[in-house]
């Protein structure tokens, strides 16, 4: 009891192109912008589980072999969920977005993804260690509605690092 469930993650840089330009961004978001090759329209965060979930669609721009997506498209989705879960879960989200980075992504590609296919992208915190920065080990998977696994990942991200001046 006490777990409020899942919260929809809303980041202004995904939703507001004018604000994005005014804030120094140079283009559209690589994964969350409209019409992207790999598109995650939204995420839902569960603080109690330290888990992040969302649909991911693999568009025509992700094609490699006839009708199938490039493995890098699946890895892109994994990198994105890894970084965003780090922002939300590290030290209970006190660092906020863009105060950290992905440092390692180990993906196992198990099954080809078809162009146009939509899968569930799901990540959970496996471990969190605090030193000068907060280091999170995160596991993730790409699955279909029958829970068939297309890819799995274990990665590392750090929070509490200023990559750019504020």
C-alpha positions, -999 to +999 in steps of 0.1 A: +000+000+000+011+036-005+025+030-040+007+056-062+012+035-093+025+049-125+030+086-135+032+098-171+065+114-177+062+148-194+093+166-205+088+200-221+116+194-247+095+166-261+063+186-263+072+222-271+094+229-302+094+267-295+107+262-260+132+237-272+147+262-297+147+290-271+165+267-247+194+261-271+184+228-286+193+226-323+168+201-336+140+177-328+144+151-301+160+120-315+136+095-299+106+115-288+102+139-317+074+133-342+083+112-372+115+098-357+128+064-369+126+050-333+097+067-316+087+066-279+056+088-276+055+086-237+068+069-206+052+059-174+072+058-142+066+037-111+085+051-082+077+020-060+092-003-086+118+021-098+106+011-133+100+030-165+077+017-193+065+029-226+056+019-262+082+022-289+074+022-326+101+013-351+093+034-382+106+031-418+137+051-410+149+023-388+150-003-416+182-022-423+174-055-440+143-056-462+114-052-437+135-055-406+150-028-383+187-022-378+200-035-345+211+000-336+174+010-336+168-014-307+199-002-290+187+034-294+155+026-275+175+009-247+198+038-244+169+062-241+150+043-214+183+038-195+190+075-194+155+086-185+151+061-157+184+073-143+171+109-142+140+097-124+153+071-100+188+084-090+186+098-055+148+099-058+150+122-089+168+151-071+192+157-099+165+162-126+170+158-163+203+164-181+224+160-150+238+127-160+247+103-188+246+068-201+281+053-198+275+017-208+248-002-228+251-040-232+223-052-255+214-087-265+193-087-297+172-119-296+146-115-324+143-092-354+119-063-352+097-056-382+094-021-396+062-006-383+062-028-352+053-014-318+068-031-287+069-025-249+101-009-236+105-016-199+134-008-176+141-013-139+168-003-115+190-033-106+215-014-083+223+021-072+256+032-057+265+067-044+301+079-046+310+114-061+281+107-085+252+083-083+258+052-105+228+031-115+228-003-131+196-007-151+181-038-169+156-034-197+137-054-223+118-050-255+088-073-256+056-078-277+020-084-264+028-121-259+059-113-238+082-125-265+116-108-259+132-090-289+161-075-270+174-072-234+199-048-219+220-042-189+235-008-187+251+018-165+242+055-162+254+082-138+235+111-122+248+142-106+272+152-134+269+186-151+277+180-187+269+215-198+269+249-180+235+257-165 
